[in-house]
Structures are given as C-alpha cells and as structure tokens.
C-alpha cells in the first residue's frame, strides 16, 4: 500500500466529507446521523472527527461503544486514517470538519467520494456557502448543498435558496433536514434520532438522506440483504 494513492482506488469503502466554512450549519449533527444511519442499515461505518472542538468525539464517548465508531484525526492524517479503516472493513466513512479551516476542509474533500455542504437557508449562510462551493470546485469533487435547520414548512424559502445555489454553480440535495428539537435532545443524551424517536420526522428525513447518499455513491440501500445472503 502506498500513502500517495487515493483511498478509494484500492478499497471498497466510500467516504463522505461534511464541509462548511461557516459555523452553526449543523455539520456535526449531519455527520453523526449519516454515520449512524449507515450502521443502522447494517454497514460498518466510521466517523472521523477533525474538529478541534471534538464535539463528535465527545458524543462518541457518551455512547460507550455503541455504533458508529468515532475517531479523531489531525487533517494531515486523514488519508492514512481512511486507508486503515478501509482495510479493517469500514464501508462508509464520514468526515466531520471544523468551520473556518481550509486545511481540514481541503484534506477531507481530497479524500472524499462525495462532499455534503450543510447550509441554513438564510442570506448570511448562503453567502458564506459560496466559499465552500468554490473550494470543492477547485478539488473537482462531487458536492451537494444540504439545507439544514430551516423552517419545516416554507417551500418558497427553499426554492429561493436552491435558485441562489444554482447561481453559484452548485447543486442541491433533494432531501431537506429542517430544524427539529429531536436532534438537540438526541445528541445531548448521546443518542441519535433513531434511538430517541424512531418513528419521528427527523428519523425519517435522515433515513431518506442516507438512501440518497447511497445512491450518489452507487452503494446498495438494502445492506441487510447481504447479511441474510
């Protein structure tokens, strides 16, 4: 194995980087729940926390070993951590990145098969998101903006936001993750929305996002079939 190769050229693992140059976009919440949705579907998933605030790592400690596994990494070590995890059987690797950190964002995007850019549908957040889109464009990685933490019932707001993203040359994910109290309650308790309220709207929306992500990565969305095969 050479450390100069791109991880997904020699493994079957797929990597998703969660990147936003603006704070408060819900990066960690998205990263936690995407990794958890993969684990719930029967995949071996891993969350790599590159944020010095270590919020995802703290959440992982609260879970006392429950999936998904969370590890931390300095940005220069991300490729090696991905390669090691893939060799140990990881199937979906999610990278949580800090805001205002070009190095971490660049390293994560370089290693990613898919970049998700969480963004609130507000003027300030949309304006800041343009910087992230440009960064991902420079690295030529497939990327989609995921609208987060906005009002649940405001289609005109999301329509306007989609138009603005398109004007920046970006693409948007078809799944929206509106503001839900379930996220705050779940994360504070070291849980996911699947564990807190499995029949709730937040759990349903995360499940839809996970299935959409699998489609983008050309991964089966019915992992349980492999276990019974």
FENCOR-V53330 format. One record per pair of residues at least 24 apart in sequence whose C-alpha atoms are under 8 Angstrom apart, sorted by the first residue. I is the first residue (numbers start at 1). J is the second residue. If there is no record, write none. Layout:
BEGIN
i->I j->J
i->I j->J
END
This chain:
BEGIN
i->3 j->79
i->3 j->80
i->6 j->79
i->6 j->111
i->7 j->79
i->7 j->82
i->7 j->83
i->7 j->111
i->8 j->111
i->8 j->113
i->11 j->83
i->11 j->86
i->11 j->87
i->12 j->86
i->12 j->91
i->13 j->86
i->13 j->89
i->13 j->90
i->13 j->91
i->13 j->92
i->13 j->93
i->14 j->91
i->14 j->92
i->14 j->93
i->14 j->112
i->14 j->113
i->14 j->217
i->15 j->92
i->15 j->93
i->15 j->94
i->15 j->95
i->15 j->111
i->15 j->112
i->15 j->113
i->15 j->114
i->16 j->92
i->16 j->93
i->16 j->94
i->16 j->95
i->16 j->112
i->16 j->113
i->16 j->114
i->16 j->115
i->16 j->116
i->17 j->94
i->17 j->95
i->17 j->96
i->17 j->97
i->17 j->108
i->17 j->109
i->17 j->112
i->17 j->114
i->17 j->115
i->17 j->116
i->18 j->94
i->18 j->95
i->18 j->96
i->18 j->97
i->18 j->115
i->18 j->116
i->18 j->117
i->18 j->118
i->19 j->96
i->19 j->97
i->19 j->98
i->19 j->99
i->19 j->105
i->19 j->109
i->19 j->115
i->19 j->116
i->19 j->117
i->19 j->118
i->19 j->132
i->20 j->97
i->20 j->98
i->20 j->99
i->20 j->105
i->20 j->117
i->20 j->118
i->20 j->119
i->20 j->129
i->20 j->132
i->21 j->98
i->21 j->99
i->21 j->100
i->21 j->101
i->21 j->102
i->21 j->128
i->21 j->129
i->21 j->131
i->21 j->132
i->22 j->99
i->22 j->100
i->22 j->125
i->22 j->128
i->22 j->129
i->23 j->98
i->23 j->99
i->23 j->100
i->25 j->118
i->25 j->119
i->25 j->120
i->25 j->125
i->25 j->148
i->25 j->149
i->26 j->118
i->26 j->119
i->26 j->148
i->26 j->149
i->27 j->96
i->27 j->97
i->27 j->118
i->28 j->55
i->28 j->56
i->28 j->96
i->28 j->97
i->29 j->183
i->29 j->187
i->30 j->118
i->31 j->94
i->31 j->95
i->31 j->96
i->32 j->56
i->32 j->192
i->33 j->192
i->33 j->193
i->33 j->206
i->34 j->94
i->34 j->206
i->34 j->209
i->34 j->210
i->35 j->68
i->35 j->92
i->35 j->93
i->35 j->94
i->36 j->67
i->36 j->68
i->36 j->192
i->37 j->206
i->37 j->207
i->37 j->210
i->38 j->92
i->38 j->210
i->39 j->67
i->39 j->68
i->41 j->221
i->41 j->222
i->41 j->223
i->41 j->224
i->42 j->223
i->42 j->224
i->42 j->227
i->43 j->90
i->43 j->91
i->43 j->92
i->43 j->223
i->44 j->68
i->44 j->89
i->44 j->90
i->44 j->91
i->44 j->92
i->45 j->69
i->45 j->90
i->45 j->91
i->45 j->92
i->45 j->93
i->45 j->94
i->46 j->70
i->46 j->71
i->46 j->85
i->46 j->90
i->46 j->92
i->46 j->93
i->46 j->94
i->47 j->71
i->47 j->93
i->47 j->94
i->47 j->95
i->47 j->96
i->48 j->72
i->48 j->73
i->48 j->93
i->48 j->94
i->48 j->95
i->48 j->96
i->49 j->73
i->49 j->95
i->49 j->96
i->49 j->97
i->50 j->74
i->50 j->75
i->50 j->95
i->50 j->96
i->50 j->97
i->50 j->98
i->50 j->104
i->51 j->96
i->51 j->97
i->51 j->98
i->52 j->98
i->53 j->98
i->56 j->96
i->59 j->187
i->59 j->190
i->60 j->190
i->62 j->189
i->62 j->190
i->63 j->190
i->63 j->191
i->74 j->104
i->75 j->103
i->75 j->104
i->75 j->107
i->75 j->108
i->76 j->104
i->76 j->107
i->78 j->107
i->78 j->108
i->78 j->111
i->79 j->107
i->79 j->111
i->106 j->135
i->106 j->136
i->106 j->139
i->109 j->136
i->109 j->139
i->109 j->141
i->110 j->139
i->110 j->141
i->112 j->141
i->113 j->141
i->113 j->142
i->113 j->217
i->114 j->141
i->114 j->142
i->114 j->143
i->114 j->216
i->114 j->217
i->115 j->141
i->115 j->142
i->115 j->143
i->115 j->144
i->116 j->143
i->116 j->144
i->116 j->145
i->116 j->146
i->117 j->143
i->117 j->144
i->117 j->145
i->117 j->146
i->118 j->145
i->118 j->146
i->118 j->147
i->118 j->148
i->119 j->145
i->119 j->146
i->119 j->147
i->119 j->148
i->120 j->147
i->120 j->148
i->120 j->149
i->120 j->150
i->121 j->147
i->121 j->148
i->121 j->149
i->121 j->150
i->121 j->157
i->121 j->158
i->121 j->161
i->122 j->161
i->126 j->161
i->126 j->164
i->126 j->165
i->130 j->165
i->130 j->168
i->133 j->168
i->133 j->169
i->133 j->170
i->143 j->170
i->143 j->171
i->144 j->170
i->144 j->171
i->144 j->172
i->144 j->173
i->145 j->170
i->145 j->171
i->145 j->172
i->145 j->173
i->146 j->172
i->146 j->173
i->146 j->174
i->146 j->175
i->146 j->176
i->146 j->177
i->147 j->172
i->147 j->173
i->147 j->175
i->147 j->176
i->147 j->177
i->147 j->178
i->148 j->176
i->148 j->177
i->148 j->178
i->148 j->179
i->149 j->177
i->149 j->178
i->149 j->179
i->149 j->180
i->150 j->177
i->150 j->178
i->150 j->179
i->151 j->178
i->151 j->179
i->152 j->178
i->152 j->179
i->175 j->205
i->175 j->208
i->175 j->209
i->175 j->212
i->176 j->205
i->177 j->202
i->177 j->205
i->177 j->206
END
